[in-house]
Structures are given as structure tokens and as C-alpha cells.
Amino acid sequence: MDMGRESRWEKDAMTVEIVFALVTAAVLAGVVFAVVWTLALALDLSGSTEKGVLAGGAVLGAVAGVWRLVRVLLRFDKQRRMGH
């Protein structure tokens, strides 16, 4: 076997980890946005205030999703380099 190339198992593990990272990031982003949306409905906001809060929730959800994606992939890379 070539030492510079990943085995099929390693490639499959990377694929699974990437999909896991993407799915959990999307779920986290959705949950954060849903919480902000629920708060906007509960506080009975209207007009531009509601739009601003929802836009802020969308940005906050996107940031949380990207944070989760990067965190999972960096953790996987660290474990892979350690040989686990």
C-alpha cells in the first residue's frame, strides 16, 4: 500500500464526517433561527423591527452553523493526524 494515499476506509470516514458536519451545522442554524423567530412572534413585533430581528436571527444561525461545521471538521482532522 502507498503511504501517501488514504485507504478506502479513510476516504469513507472522511465522507461520513463531512456529511455529519454539514447536517449538524444545518440543524443548528435552523434551531437558532427558529428560536429567534419564536421570540419575534412571542414579543409580537411588527414591521421593520420584526424584519430586523429575523435578519439578525438568520445571520446568527449562519454563524452558528459555520462554527459547528469548522469545529467538527477540525476535530476530525486532529484525530486523524493522531492516528485514531
Secondary structure, 3 states (H helix, E strand, C coil): CCCCCCCHHHHHHHHHHHHHHHHHHHHHHHHHHHHHHHHHHHCCCCHHHHHHHHHHHHHHHHHHHHHHHHHHHHHHHHHHHHCC
